[in-house]
Amino acid sequence: MTTLDLPLPARPVNRNAIIAASVVLFHVAALWALQTGLLRRAVEIIVPAQVIAEFIEPPQPKVEPPPPVPKPPVPLKQPVTRKAEVLPPPPMPVAIADPTPAPAAPTGVTAPQPPAPPVAAPVAAAPVAPPPPPKVELPSSDADYLQNPKPAYPAISKRLGEQGKVVIRVLIGVDGTAQRAEIRQSSGYDRLDQAALSTVQRWRYVPGKRGGVAEAMWFNVPINFVLE
């Protein structure tokens, strides 16, 4: 293959030429549109659409003016009334004593009235004193007419030298007899305590009295056991 038979390389397209051709083509299309009225119709269609869009916009809310502030009422002036001057009453006539007696006046001497007797102040009643408590008389076993025997001293206690004081508590009835008896204080020896208890239960007594009336009462009877 020879050098004469090689294909020629493609020429590069000029960019500036393409731009210039496009501008020329746009102007040609614009002129054609003006001549045919196509551009006018496009303008008529676009403009009313804008006007309708503006007309459909919602109306702005109306701002109502604030209500007028009422003016305060003007106080009415009260009419000033003048008080009528009060004149003082005329002076009363003064009586003048006449030393000459009347022709029909009674004559005589008027006796002064005696003074009223003094009123005695009421005397407060003295408080009533409460009645005294009734007198209490304790029973007794020492009267001679009772003839009470002495307590028997146990023989064995004498031999053993036992001695002491026993106090027996006795309930004496209204008839003067021992209703109950118990040892209140022991002598320290059972034989002496039992001898005193049995003796006191057999005695006769003067009953106790309250307000002069016989009454059952407790009475302490002492018994002494002393070796001679």
C-alpha positions in Angstrom: 0.0 0.0 0.0 1.3 3.4 -0.9 1.1 6.6 0.9 -1.3 8.0 -1.7 -4.0 5.5 -0.8 -4.4 6.6 3.1 -7.7 8.2 4.1 -7.7 11.8 5.1 -8.2 12.5 8.8 -11.6 14.1 9.9 -11.5 17.8 10.6 -12.5 18.9 14.0 -15.9 20.7 14.3 -15.4 24.3 15.3 -17.4 25.2 18.5 -17.7 28.8 17.8 -19.3 28.0 14.5 -21.9 25.8 16.2 -22.8 28.7 18.7 -23.1 31.2 15.9 -25.3 28.8 13.9 -27.6 28.3 17.0 -28.0 32.1 17.5 -28.8 32.6 13.9 -31.3 29.8 14.0 -33.0 31.3 17.2 -33.4 34.7 15.6 -34.8 33.1 12.4 -37.4 31.2 14.5 -38.3 34.4 16.4 -38.9 36.3 13.3 -41.0 33.5 11.9 -43.0 33.5 15.1 -43.6 37.2 15.0 -44.8 37.0 11.4 -47.2 34.1 12.1 -48.6 35.6 15.4 -47.6 32.6 17.5 -45.7 34.7 20.0 -48.7 37.1 20.6 -50.9 34.2 21.5 -48.4 32.8 23.9 -48.2 36.3 25.7 -52.1 36.5 25.8 -52.3 33.1 27.4 -49.6 33.7 30.0 -50.7 37.2 31.2 -54.4 36.4 32.1 -53.2 33.4 34.1 -51.1 35.7 36.2 -54.0 38.1 36.7 -56.3 35.3 37.8 -53.7 34.0 40.2 -53.4 37.5 41.8 -57.2 37.9 42.0 -57.8 34.5 43.8 -55.5 35.5 46.7 -57.5 35.5 50.0 -58.5 38.9 51.3 -56.7 40.4 54.2 -58.7 40.3 57.6 -60.2 43.6 58.5 -58.8 45.1 61.7 -61.7 46.6 63.7 -60.9 49.8 65.5 -61.0 49.6 69.3 -64.3 50.7 70.9 -64.2 54.2 72.2 -63.5 54.7 75.9 -66.6 56.1 77.6 -65.9 59.4 79.3 -66.5 59.5 83.1 -69.8 61.1 84.1 -69.5 64.7 85.2 -70.7 65.0 88.8 -73.7 67.2 89.1 -73.2 70.2 91.4 -75.6 70.1 94.3 -77.3 73.4 94.9 -76.0 75.1 98.0 -78.8 75.8 100.5 -78.2 78.3 103.2 -79.5 77.6 106.6 -82.0 80.0 108.0 -80.7 81.9 110.9 -82.4 80.8 114.1 -83.2 83.7 116.4 -82.8 83.2 120.2 -86.1 83.0 122.1 -87.2 86.2 123.8 -86.2 86.4 127.5 -88.8 85.1 130.0 -90.1 87.6 132.6 -88.5 87.3 136.0 -90.8 87.1 139.0 -90.1 89.8 141.7 -90.9 88.9 145.3 -93.5 91.2 146.9 -93.1 91.6 150.6 -96.7 92.7 151.2 -99.0 89.7 151.9 -102.0 89.0 149.8 -105.3 90.1 151.5 -106.7 86.5 151.4 -103.4 84.7 152.4 -103.7 82.5 155.5 -101.7 83.5 158.5 -99.9 81.2 160.9 -96.7 79.4 161.7 -95.7 76.3 159.7 -94.2 73.6 161.8 -91.2 71.8 160.3 -91.7 68.1 159.3 -90.0 65.6 161.6 -87.0 63.8 160.0 -87.7 60.3 158.6 -86.6 57.5 160.9 -83.3 55.8 159.8 -83.8 52.6 157.9 -81.9 49.8 159.6 -79.6 47.8 157.3 -80.7 44.2 156.8 -78.7 41.8 159.0 -77.4 38.8 157.2 -78.5 35.6 158.8 -75.7 33.7 160.4 -74.9 30.4 158.7 -76.4 27.4 160.4 -73.6 25.4 162.0 -73.7 21.7 161.1 -74.8 19.4 163.9 -72.0 17.9 165.9 -71.1 14.3 165.1 -72.8 11.8 167.4 -70.9 10.8 170.5 -69.2 7.4 170.3 -68.8 5.4 173.5 -66.4 2.5 173.3 -67.2 -0.9 174.9 -65.8 -1.7 178.3 -64.8 -4.8 180.3 -63.8 -3.2 183.6 -67.3 -2.6 185.1 -67.6 -4.2 188.5 -71.0 -5.6 187.9 -69.7 -7.7 185.1 -67.6 -9.8 187.5 -65.3 -11.1 184.8 -62.7 -13.6 186.2 -59.0 -13.1 185.7 -57.4 -15.2 182.9 -55.9 -18.5 184.2 -52.1 -18.6 184.0 -51.0 -21.9 182.5 -49.0 -24.0 185.1 -46.5 -25.1 182.5 -45.8 -21.5 181.5 -45.1 -20.6 185.1 -42.6 -23.5 185.4 -40.9 -22.4 182.2 -41.0 -18.8 183.1 -43.1 -17.7 180.2 -44.7 -14.2 180.5 -45.8 -11.4 178.2 -48.6 -9.2 176.9 -51.4 -10.4 174.6 -53.8 -8.0 172.8 -57.1 -9.7 171.7 -59.3 -7.9 169.2 -63.0 -8.7 170.0 -66.2 -7.9 168.2 -68.7 -7.0 170.9 -72.4 -7.2 170.1 -75.2 -5.0 171.3 -76.0 -7.5 174.0 -72.5 -7.3 175.5 -71.3 -10.7 174.4 -68.2 -11.5 172.3 -69.2 -12.3 168.7 -65.7 -12.9 167.4 -62.2 -12.7 168.8 -58.7 -12.8 167.2 -55.1 -12.3 168.4 -53.9 -8.8 167.4 -50.6 -8.9 169.3 -48.9 -12.1 170.5 -46.9 -12.5 173.7 -44.4 -14.7 171.9 -45.8 -17.9 173.6 -48.7 -19.8 172.1 -49.9 -21.2 175.5 -50.3 -17.6 176.9 -52.0 -16.4 173.6 -54.6 -19.3 173.7 -55.3 -18.8 177.4 -56.0 -15.1 176.8 -58.2 -15.8 173.8 -60.4 -18.3 175.6 -60.8 -16.1 178.6 -61.8 -13.0 176.6 -64.5 -15.0 174.6 -66.2 -15.9 177.9 -66.3 -12.4 179.4 -69.3 -10.0 179.4 -68.9 -6.4 178.2 -70.7 -3.1 178.2 -71.6 -2.6 174.5 -70.4 0.4 172.6 -72.8 3.3 171.8 -73.1 5.9 169.0 -75.3 8.8 169.9 -76.7 7.0 172.9 -77.7 3.9 170.8 -76.0 0.5 171.4 -74.0 -0.6 168.3 -71.7 -3.6 167.6 -68.0 -2.5 167.7 -64.5 -3.9 167.7 -62.6 -3.5 170.9 -59.0 -4.3 171.9 -58.6 -6.2 175.2 -55.0 -6.3 176.6 -54.1 -9.3 178.9 -50.8 -9.3 180.8 -49.2 -12.5 182.0 -46.6 -11.5 184.7 -44.9 -14.0 187.1 -45.0 -12.8 190.7 
